[in-house]
Amino acid sequence: MTTAGDVIGINTAMILPAQGLCFAIASNTVRFIASRLIREGRVRRSYIGVAGQQTPIPRALARAGQVAVTSGVLVASVETSSPASAAGLREGDVILAFAGTPVGGIDDLHRLLTEERIGTPIAMVVLRRGSRTVLTITPGESQRN
């Protein structure tokens, strides 16, 4: 809470021996999730079927490839029969943009994988062996809840 009494987060875990260290979820995220659960009984998300991690883009490579971000998502693995596999995404590719929005890390990519993207073809910019490539990917519905 703020000093004005506004809720800005909800505690989800507390570590008492660590002087009361708490972990929280932002209140706007809680509002979104709660409204979806009340209305539909579940939260729908899209997925593309990759495991990845944030990776820096070397400055020289960014200039040569006309890349607007300083980091991206390094694709560590691609699920078999996934939207990423169907689009031709490969291990070692670095995702730079999704649906016209720069992707600087895995959190950015997660935020872009919304319910509205399920079944919609989307342009995804990747860095592959030093060259910029545009792939078209159609996210599926995540079965994980």
N, C-alpha and C positions, 0 to 999 in steps of 0.2 A: 504494500500500500504506500501511497505517497503521503506526505504530511497533510494533504487536503482530503485524505480518505478515499482516493481513487484506487481501484484495484488494478495493478499492472502485471500481476502474475499469481499463479497458484503453486504452492509448495507441493512437490511430488515425492521428495525424499529428504531426509535430514541425517547428518552424521554427527551425533552428539559428542563423541570424543574429540572431534575436530573443531571444538569451540562453536558448535551449533551450525556448521556449514550446511547450507540448504541448496537444493536444486529445484528450479521452478520452470513452469511452462507459461509463456506469455499469455495474458488474458485474452487477447484477440484470437489466439489459436484455440484456447479453451472454448470461447464463444462459438467459433466456427464448428469445432468438433461436436460440442454439445447440441447445437441446433441440428446438425446432420443426423446425429444419433436419435434425437427425439423425433425428427420428421421421417427418416427412412430406416432407422434401425442399424445403419452402417455408414461408413465413409468410403466412397469410391475414389480410387486413385489410379492414375495411369502408370505404366511401367514400360521400360524398354529392354530389360534383361541384361544389364551389365553390372559388374563389380568394378569399382574404380576408386581412385584416390586423387587428391589435389596434387598437382605438380607445377613447378615454375616453368615458364616459357623463357628460354634464354633470349636476351635482348636482341642479339644479332639475328637469331632465327625469327623473332617477332617482326623485326624490320623487314627482313627479306620476304617473309610470307604475308606481310601487311596484316598482322594480327593486332587487334585492339586491346587484348587482355594480357596481363603479366603472368597469369596462371590459368590452368584448365584442368580437366578431369582425364587423367591417364586411365585408359581402359585396361584393367588387369585381367578380366575374363569376360567372355560373352556366352550367355546361356544358349544351349542348343535349342533350335525351334523357337527362338524369341524374336521380337520385333527387331532388335539390334542385329541378330544373325541374318534375318531376311533383308535388312537394309545394306548388308555388306560391311558392317562395323567389325573391326579386327582388334585383337589384343595388341597393345602398343600404340593405338590411335589415341590422340588427345582431343577431347571434345572442347571446342572453343565457343560455340554458339548453338542455341536451340530455339527455334521459332523466332529468329531475328534478335534474340536477347543474348548478350555475352554471358558465358558461363565461366566463372573464375574458380569454382570449386564444386564439390559434391552437394553442398547445401543449396547452391544456386540451381543446380539441376533438379534436385528434389522439389524445390519450390515451383519449378516450371512444369512438373509432371502432375497436372491437375486433372480433375474429372472431365473437364471440357475437352481435353486432348485425346481421350480414348477414341480410337478408330479414325482419327483425323491425320492425313499425311502432313508431315512437318519437315521443313528443311533443317538439317543439322550440319554445322561446319566443323570439320575435324582437321587436325594436323596429322598427316600420314607421311612418315619419312621425310619431313622437312617441307612438304607441299600441302597447301590448303586444298581440301576436297569438300564438296557439298554432297551429302547423302540425303535421301528422302526416307524418313522413318515414320511408321504408323504405330504409335504406342497402343498397347493392349491394356485390358483392365487387370489391375493387380488382384491376385487371389489371396494375398496376405492381409490379414486384418488384425 
